[in-house]
Amino acid sequence: MGYFILLRNKYKDMALRDIFYAIQEFTEEVLFAPFNALRALELENWTAANVMNWFFMLIGSVAFVYWMLQLKKFNDNNEEDTSSTSHSYLGGDN
């Protein structure tokens, strides 16, 4: 009877272990496939391998320019409160 309990525990652990191995294989082979392709491409063409980096830098630059233009627009219309006591907790008049 004790042998069957040990055998059952062995296969239960093996099934649980197989689930984790399946998750590992899925992430390495499927989810990381684009990154593996970019890593292989980097040996041939550095610029093409970093195209996503260039894309995100472009988005950040456009957002920065837009933000600066909005700040300039509010500053030119004197809508910006530039006093150091713009919040009551900084010591402004109550």
N, C-alpha and C positions, 0 to 999 in steps of 0.2 A: 504494500500500500504506500509506503514512504517513497518508493521509487517513482510511482506515478505522480505523486505530488511534486517531486523534484523535476520530473520531465515536463509537467504542465507549467511550472514556474519558468523553466528554461525557454519554452516556446512563447510564453507570454512576454518575457523580456526581449526575446528575439523579435517579436512583432512590433513592440514599441521601439526598439532600436532601428528596425527597418523603416519606420515612419520618419524618424529623424534623418536617416540616410537619404530617404526620398526627398525630404525638404532641402537637404544639402545639395543633392544632385540637381534639383529644379533651380535653385538659386544660382548655382555655379554655371550650369549649362544653358539656362534660358534667360534668367534676369540679367546676368552679367555678360551675355553674348555681345551686346553693342559695345561694352567697354573693352572686351577682348579684341573686337574688330578695330576699334580706335587704337589700341595698343599696338596691334600689328601694322596698322597704317602709318603710325608715327615713324617707323623705321624707313618708310619710303618717302613720305611727304609730311613734314612737320606742320605746315599751315593747314592742310586738309584735316589732320588729326585734331587740331585745336579750333575747328570751325564753330563748335558750340560755345567755346570760351569767347571767341570774337563776337558771336551773336549776343551773348549776355552782356558783354562790355558795351555793345552798341545800344542795347536797351537801357542800360544804366546811364550812358552818356546822354541819350535823348531825354530821359527822365530828369537828369540834372539840369540840362538846358531849359526844359520846360519850367522846372521849379524856380530857377533863377529869373526867368522872364516874368513869372507870376509875382515874385518878390519885388522886382523892379516896378511892375505895374502898380502894386499897392503902395510902394514907397513914393512913386511919382504923384499919386492921388492923395498923398498925406493921410492915408487910412491906417498906416502902421503906427502902433503905439510904441515909441522907442524909449519911453521913460523907464527908469530902473525900478519903479514902484508900480508896474502895471498890474500886479496881483496884490490883493490885500494882505497876504501873509508876508510880503516883502517889506512892509512898513509904509504902505500908502495911507492916504487920508481915509478915515472911516466915517 
